[in-house]
Amino acid sequence: MTRHHRILGKRTSACAARLPKSARRISLASAIAMPQAIVLAALLICGCRSRSTGSQAPAAQALTPMLIAVKAPPVPFVGSDGRVHLVYELWLTNFSSGQAAVEQVQIYGDGQLIENLDTSGVAARLQPGGMRTASATMAPSARALLFVHITLPAGAAIPSALRDTVRAHFDAAPPGHREITETLDATPIDNRPVAVFGPPLRGEHYISADSCCDSTRHMRAALAVDGKVYLAQRFAVDWEELDAQNRIYAGAKTDSKSYTIYGKPVLAVASARVVTAINDQPDQTPGSFPTGLTIDQADGNAVILDLGSGNFAMYAHMQPGSVRVSVGDRVVRGQVIGLVGNSGNSIAPHLHFQVMDEPRSLASNGLPYEIDSYQVTAAAPGTEAFDIAESNGTPLDLTPISPPTRVTAALPLDQLIISFGD
């Protein structure tokens, strides 16, 4: 008999001695013959404690019907406002049979409160999986994403970790447990280097539509692809261009040539290797989204560049036949790789640009980036006004910035009028 079996045997015998005779079922010989897991289970049933636990009471238990997770920690980056931004998603699951109302979310950076969302703040940012509408109320057994955007004060230190606290009311919880506050373990900040490169276009009067951060459509474009949920477009921009009258197009709305940006050269943002090049998709008719496209056709004529260090840049919706590179080619910064078009899943000619961690336009995680030099000359009123101007061909009522702001190494934020140098 080994020492391990002798110990088990002694404990089994001692335990059995405290039981009624009718319950003394486990003999030393049977304990030795049993698999270890069964012996341990028998010991637990007998009420024996191991030397490691002693007589300590078990840890307190708490109901946690709100499950919280962060699957992509934020990567700090500098925006065109000169401030550091943190963008990520809180995955919330209502693990109950009734509705849950999320009443407050507080986020601490290294112990200091840096974001406090009340019910209205949550209601503007919390979206059920697969939905585009937001609400602070979660259905029974539902999962939702809370889209977080934190702008740090000027000069503030970047925290090393975040701690998220969620307070919610649960209709189906037992009395006394319907108001629950749950805190997620600290999430370390992802301090990977942010890619800095040149502009994807040349010229002036471009508008950074649906760029980062708060409620833009790209930031919230969560998609289930290949069995997982991705946010490849988290920091994507739809680049449009205004004419001298601040119009997106002038002329027939359904003619791609009416749009100011149509046919403009698309530039490589850095020296890189081409990993995807699509050149055979037709332009769509502006004014309405196309139907019947497959997922492989959504980007239209597209190029993906391997920028190195796990960063991949994607350009989408270029003109058919205009893509000037092939897979495996090496390009240099400023090289023309195609022309702006309206191919793929596009409602109007524009250049869709994004950076991600895999060479796949959808099954990847969107990464922030910074453009090394540009000027901000004006600000547009917002997404709603932009959509009206794009639909009706009416001028945007811009707020000029005089003198223009020279920006270095920063991500262009949403609805800015930008000029790129040569």
N, C-alpha and C positions, 0 to 999 in steps of 0.2 A: 504494500500500500504506500502510495506516495505521500509526502508531507501535506500536499494540497488536499488529498482525499481524507487524510487523518483529521485535518481541521474541519472539513465539512462534516465528517462523521461525528465529531465531538459536538458540534453545534446542533446537528440534527438530533442527536440523542438528548442533549440538554433541553432543547425545545420540546421534544416529544414528552419528556418527563413532566412537563407542566400541563400537559393535555389530559383529558379523560382517556381512560383505557380504550374506549371505542374509537377515539380519534387518533390513536397512535399507529398510523399506517406506514410511516417511513422508517424502515430499519437502516442500520448502518450499511448493510450489504446492498440494499436497494438504492440507497443514496449514492454509493460508489458507482453502481451500474447506470444510474440515470445521467442524461446529458446535463451539463453544468447549468444551463438556463432553467431546466425543470427543478433542479435542486434549489437554486436561488429563489424561484417562485415559491417553493414549499416553505423555505425559511421565512419569506415575507408573510405568507399566510399564517405561520405560527406566531408572528409578532416579534421574531428575533431581530435585533439591530446589529449592524456591522460595527467594527471598532471605529471606522472613519466617521460615522454619523453620530455615534454616542446616543445621548438622550435629547438632542436638540429637537425643538419643534419644527415641523415643515414650514417652508416659506409661505408667506401670505399669498392668497390668490386674488386676482382681480379680473372682472369681466372686461374684455377688450373687443367689443363688436366693431370698432373702427380700426381696420388694418391699414397701416401707412407704410409706404416704401418710396425710395428714391432710386431709380434705375440708371439715371445718367446724371451724376453730380455736375454742378455748374463749373464751366471753364471761365474764369474772369477775363474780360476784354474791355478795351477802351472804346467808347462810342464817340460819334462826331460832336457830342456835347462836352467832351473832355473828361467825362466821368467814367468810373469803372462800373460795369454792369454784370449781374449774375442772373442767368436764365436757366431754369430747370422745371421739372414737373414733379408734383407730389401725386403718387398713385394712391387713391383712397378706395377702400372696399367696405361697404356696409354689410357686415356679416350678421344680419338679423332679418327677421321675417316681417319687419315693419319699416316705415320710412325713417330716414335719418336726416335731421336738419343740421347742417354744419354752420355753427354760430360764430366761430372765431378761429383764425389761424395766426399764430405768433411764431416768428422765426428769429432765432438768436444766433448771432455770430460771435463765437468765443465768449459766450455768456452775456453779451449785450443785445438788447432787443433792436433789430434792424428792420423789421417789417411786422405790421400789425393789421391784419385784414378783419374787418367786422363782417356782419352778415351780408351787407350790400357789396363789399369788396370781394367776398367769396362768390356771391351770386354772379358777378361779372366774369369770373375766371374758372369756375368749376364746370366741366363738361362731361356728361356720361360717355362711356366708351362708344366710339363710332358716331357720336352726335356732334353737331355744330352749334347747338344752342346751349346756353349756360344757365345754371340754377344752383342755389345753395341747398336744395333738397335732393336727397338721393333715394331712389326707389329701393324696395327690399332686395337684398342680395345683389346689389348693383356695384359696378366699379366705375370710377370717374377719375379724370385727370384735372388737378388744380395747376393751372399754368402760372408759374411764379416768375416775376421780373423785379429784381431789386436793383435800384440805382444807389450806389454808395455816395455819401457826401463827398464833396471835393476835398481831396487830401486825406481821406480816411484810409486806414490800413485795411488791406484785404484780409478777412478772417481766415483762419486755417481750417475751420469746420463750422457747419451749421447744425442747429438743433431745431426741429419742427414740432410744434405743439398744436394739436387740433382739439377744439371743444365742440361737442355735438350733442344733440338731443335725439334719443332713440324711442320711438313710439312703442316698440315691442319689448323693451327691457323690463325686468322686474321692478316693482316700486322701490324707490331709493337708488336706482341705478340708471335712471333715464338720462341724466346729465353726466356725461363722461368726458374727461380730458385725457387724451393719450399723447405721449411724447415719443417721438422716434429717436433711436440712438443717433449719436452725432454722425453727420455725413461729412467726410473730409472733402475740402475743395479740390478740384482737379486742376493742378497747376501746370499742365502741359503747356509748352510754348505755343502761342497763337501765331498762325501763319500771317506774314506781312508781305504784300506784293503790290503790283501795279494795277491800274484800272482795266476793266474789260472793254471799255469804249473810249473813244477820243472825241473831244468837242465839248459843247456847253448846252445848258438848258435841259439836262436830263433830270428825271424825277425818280426818286427811290421809292417806288410803290410797294406796299406790303412788306416793307423791311422791318427789322426788329424795332419794337419788341412787344408791347402789351397785348393788344387785342387783334393783331394782324392775322390774316388767314394763313400765312405760311407758318408762323410760330405755333399754331394750333392744328396743323395738318397731320395729326396722328393717323397712321394707316397700318392695318394688319396685313403683313406680307410674309409669305413662307412660314406661317405659324408663329410669328412674333409681331409685336407692335413697334413701329419705328417712327421717328420724327426727323426724316432726312432734310426737310425744308425749314427746320427751326430758324435758320438765319438767312433764308433765301431772299432775294430781291427780284422784283419784276421791273426792269429798267424800261421806262418810256421816255419820250422826248417831246418837248413843247416847241411850237413855232414862235415867231416874233409876237403873235397875239395871244400867247399862252394857251394855245389849243393843242390837243393831242392829235387831231386830224382836221383837215379842211378839204371838203369835197364829198364824194360819195362814201358813205359809211361802210359800204360793203366792198370797197376797193382797197386792197392793201396798200396801194401806192399813195392813197390819200393820207397815210399816217407818217408823221414827221420822221420817225425812227426807222421806217422800213428801208432796208438796203444798206444801213450803216455798217461799216466794217467792225467785226468782232475781234478782239485782240487777246492773245495769250497773256495771262497776268504774270507769268514767270517762265523761266526756262524749265521745261518739263517733258515728260514722255506721254504720248497719246495712248490711252488704253481703250477708248471707245470713239468710234466715228460713224455716224449715221447720216446718209446724204440723199436718200431716195423717197422721203415722205413729202406728199404734196402740201402746198399752202392751203389753209382753210379759208372760208369766207368770213370776214370779220362781222361782228355783230351778234353772233350766237355760238355757243359751244357745239363742236361737232359731236355726232353720235356714231356708235358702232366701232369706236377705236378699241384696240386691245391694249393691255397694259404696256406692251413693248412699243406701242406707237404713241404713247402719251407725251413723250418728250419731243416728238417730231424729229427734225434733223438736229442731232446733238453731238457734242464732243465732251469727253471726260479726260482731264489731264491729271497725271500722277505728279503732284508737287513735291513729294517726298515727306518723310516724317509722319506718315499716316494721314496726310491731307490730300483730298481729291477734289478738283474743281470741275463743276458741270455747267455747260452752256446748253440751253434748249431753245427750240422753236425757230431755228434758222431756215433760210430760204432753201428750197430743193436745188441741188446741184451746186450750191455755193460753198460747201465745206471743202477746204483746201488741204486737209491733212488726212492721214490714214493711220490705222493702228500700228504702233511701233515707231512712228516718227518722233523725232526730237524737235521741239519748238523752242524759240527764244522769246523773252519778254517783248511785247509790242508787235509780234508777228501776227498778221491777219490770218485767222483760221476759218472764217466764214462771214456771212452777211445776215443781218437781222431779218427775220421772216415771220411767218404766222403758221408754221406747221405744228402738227400734234394737237394736244388738248389746249387750244388757245382761242380766246375770244377776240383778240386784237393783236396786231404786230407788236412784239416786245422781245426783250432778251431776258430770259429767266437764268439767274446765276446763283449757284449755291456751292458751299464747301461741305464735304462729309468725310467720314472716317473709313469708308469702303468705296470701291469703284462701282457702286450701284446707286442709281438715282432714287430708289425708293427704299430698298432694304439696307439702310445705313443710318447712322446717327449724325445729324447735322452739327457742324462745328462752327464756332465764330472765327472771324478773320479780320484783318485790318488792311485797308488800302493806304499806301504810304504817303500819298499827297493828292489833295484836291481842294476845291473851293466850294463853300456853301454860299449861294447868292440870294436865296429866298426860301420861304417855307410855304407849303400848300396847306389849305384848311384842314385836311383830313381825308380819311378813306371814303366817306360818303360823298364829299364834294368831288373827289377824284373819279368815283364811279359815275357820277352824273356827267362830268366833263367827257369821260371816255364814251359814254352812251350817246350823248347829244351833240358832241362836237363843240360845246360851249367853252369859253375861256375859263381858266382857273383864276380865282381871285387870290393872288399871291401876296405874301407879306415880305417886302424886300429886306435884305440884310445889307446894310451899307455902313462901312465898307464890307465887302465879302469876307467871310471868315476863312482863313487858310487853315486847313486841317492836315495834320500829319499822323500817320499810323493809327487809324481809327476806323471802326465800322460805320458806314453811313446809316443813320437812323431813318425812321419812316417819314415819308412825305417831305423830303428836302429837295430843293433845286440845286443841282451840282454841276460844276464844270470840271472837266478833266483836261490836263495839259497834254502836250505831245509826248 
